[in-house]
Amino acid sequence: MWLRSHKFAFSMAILADAAFASACLRSTLDERTIQWSTAIVEAELKSIGPIEGESQTYFFAVRKSLDGALNDGEIFVVTRTFSNDAPPSRCPVTLKDKEQGQQFILLLRPAEQQRDMTIVHMLNRADLDDGAMADLKAKIADVRHAEKAGTDDAITAQITALATAQDAVEADEAEKALVQFGPRILPALQKKLAEPDVADAGRTRIKRVIEELTPPPQPSEPRD
């Protein structure tokens, strides 16, 4: 069970406006947030660099790796970028006004600058009790388990079903299966989309799944 009655509740909603939220890639911690994250960690903010032009650099140390590529004790960098016309953030927690020594749960993926990480979503560590942490770990495990079910044969079968579905029920079942496999199926979807014999209805469905699984660009934030 992903949802339990703890102080910290996980929303399963897939927010249509997530791509417009600044400071993080997704404003709700849901299935897609975890899929987009290549590392999920408890981390401490170790130092903050000065604002240089349109950006500011934050250095973190991993206290505990919960999932993915970063190891305990590893240092990583997050760079905030600013824009005068950026909309206010809809993310529940941001780096604005944060101080050295504060601790967070960070869901991360590589930034366009390879040395940096982009925040997919973040939480104040102090806001999560033991029950909330248990929920988070269970949710991560559930999402990763669903991704692993996406074998090459399963991916091929579901993409074919999506492209050739004869009714809405068949199409919906294929789409639900594919989005659970996560962003790693994007190359296979793009390959199918390029096939000349895919009907228009199938192309529309494939494009919809591609859009759903593709992370948005790294956002800018309003100036502090």
Buried (B, 14 or more C-beta within 10 A) or exposed (E): EBEEEBEBEBEEEBBEEBBEBBBBBBBBBBBBBBBBBBBBBBBBBEEBEEEEEEBBBBBBBBBEBBBBBBEEEBEBBBBBBBEEEBEEBBBBBBBEEBEEEEBBBBBBBEBEEEEBBBBBBBBEBEEBEEEBBEBBEBBBEBBBEBBEEBEEEBBEEBBBBBBBBEEEEEBEBBBEBBBBBBBEBBEBBEEBBEEEEBEEEBBEBBEBBBEEBEBEEBBBBBEE
